[in-house]
Amino acid sequence: MTIDEIQALLGKIQMVKSEDQNIEVKAALQGAPHKLYDTLSSFSNQDEGGVIVFGIDEKNNFKETGVGDINALQNSVSNQCLEMEPKVRPLITSWHRESDDKNFLLVEVPGMDIVQRPCYYRGKGLLKGAYVRVGDHDELMTAYEVYSYYAFRNRTYDEQRVVEQADCHALEKNSVQNYIELLKSNKPNFATFSDDKIAELMAIYKDGHPTLCALLVFSLYPQVFYPQLCITAIRIAGIEIGETTADGQRFIDNKRIEGNLSQVLEGALRFVRTNMKTGTSIDIITGKNKEETEYPLMAVREAILNALVHRDYSIYTEGIPVQILMFADRLEIRNPGGLYGRISVDSLGKLRTDTRNPVLATMLEYLHITENRYSGIPIMREQCRQLGIQEPVFKDNRGEFCVIFYNQKQNDFKLNVTGLSDTELAILKMCKVPRSKKEIAAQLNLSSVQYVFNTYVRPLLERGLLQLTNPENINSRSQKIVVK
């Protein structure tokens, strides 16, 4: 890190008076902190890594105290890095500020490759020594988060596990035979194998029992064995769960959608179509009336299908259904299991992704339910553009992936600005209705209200895109934030 970069970083910390996703500050005037493993672990377990700045006292309004014995501090940090598994190899930079004779130490922790994660403190062990960064603090990884790294590293495909409590009669025989015939016609070499051999090679059966993916595709009712591998769908009266109708109803509609994946997909689409607004407009080319839906059904279908195909099917999540939540202003589709492998939210639809459930995806491809050509995200975006609504927002939240469709037409809510992140756009959408700082943080699934305010809300206030409902009394308990 150069001198200019150090000065800029220190200036940023003093301006926002907060840590963030990639910055941690430590006071070390009286000696080296003895426990850095939580931050070393969390920074190592995220792609962009992070920087630990020694010489700033967070508990004293981020006062720049400088550090004491800089050599002892550096040795302590280096030793603690060696206690991690895998070992952390940071870039350590010291800087002496002559203007006030203060020393600072900056430790740049690189993000580890995903196949090396999770990085954890050996003294605590894997399940108690692996951390993840959430906003401006470090949280212990869940057992599922630890497992997800190992599943990717070891290529563990949970959709192919054997369902030992089921036998061959659990699958619909004609459906299985139709799939085998499709395989034979598309893979000529398969014609030399027996049907039983093909069923084994393509993970339909193992050891006389059906696999989970086969059960999901070829059984008429997989929920006999896995009751929660379904979709729960609700239409909510307002824009938040808990709001009610005039007569006190929490849900306008509430359904549990079951069956095999094809049936669940069609049932989910029927639910969305039934509960969304529709209208008519005049086709400028034909002059005829055409139906106009609140959400683009093709995009919604892709999102639901992605949730079913790419959700996590491990023992950690088999008790969690896919959710469809229809609010007054948006449609959310949530599935257990965050993004898989090396893909990030920013690269969705741009790069080919690792496939969490390859056999399941192949089955649905041959049955013409999905294309399996990585076209789902671009289709969603294009369909939203054609309908004139905002492109879908994608969120990857610690073991859950969420797709959000907003239903307001873009020309009803124009933002004459550029360079806004998905999070900033989501806040602007959210604040069409006045919100408190706590409500905004909760919607973003971040626990630190101050971090959310300093990182996202304050810049939008300064740009004039948001305003306070009570600017004369900034610290008012009833203070809300709303679009200007």
Sequence and secondary structure as in RCSB ss.txt:
>XXXX:A:sequence
MTIDEIQALLGKIQMVKSEDQNIEVKAALQGAPHKLYDTLSSFSNQDEGGVIVFGIDEKNNFKETGVGDINALQN
SVSNQCLEMEPKVRPLITSWHRESDDKNFLLVEVPGMDIVQRPCYYRGKGLLKGAYVRVGDHDELMTAYEVYSYY
AFRNRTYDEQRVVEQADCHALEKNSVQNYIELLKSNKPNFATFSDDKIAELMAIYKDGHPTLCALLVFSLYPQVF
YPQLCITAIRIAGIEIGETTADGQRFIDNKRIEGNLSQVLEGALRFVRTNMKTGTSIDIITGKNKEETEYPLMAV
REAILNALVHRDYSIYTEGIPVQILMFADRLEIRNPGGLYGRISVDSLGKLRTDTRNPVLATMLEYLHITENRYS
GIPIMREQCRQLGIQEPVFKDNRGEFCVIFYNQKQNDFKLNVTGLSDTELAILKMCKVPRSKKEIAAQLNLSSVQ
YVFNTYVRPLLERGLLQLTNPENINSRSQKIVVK
>XXXX:A:secstr
  HHHHHHHHHHHHHHTS BTTEEEE  TTS  S  HHHHHHHHTSTT EEEEESEEGGGTTEE   S HHHHHH
HHHHHHHTEES    EEEEEEETTTTEEEEEEEE    GGG   EETTT HHHHBEEEETTEEEE  HHHHHHHH
HHHTT  GGGSB TT  GGGS HHHHHHHHHHHHHH GGGGGS HHHHHHHTTSEETTEEBHHHHHHH S GGGT
 TTSSEEEEEESSSSTT   TT  SEEEEEEE SSHHHHHHHHHHHHHHHS EEEEE TTT  EEEEESS HHHH
HHHHHHHHHHS  STTTTT  EEEEE SSEEEEEEES   TT  GGGTTTS    S HHHHHHHHHTTS   SS 
HHHHHHHHHHHHTB   EEEEETTEEEEEEE SBGGGS        HHHHHHHHHTTS B HHHHHHHTT S HH
HHIIIIIHHHHHTTSEEES TTSTT TT  EEE 
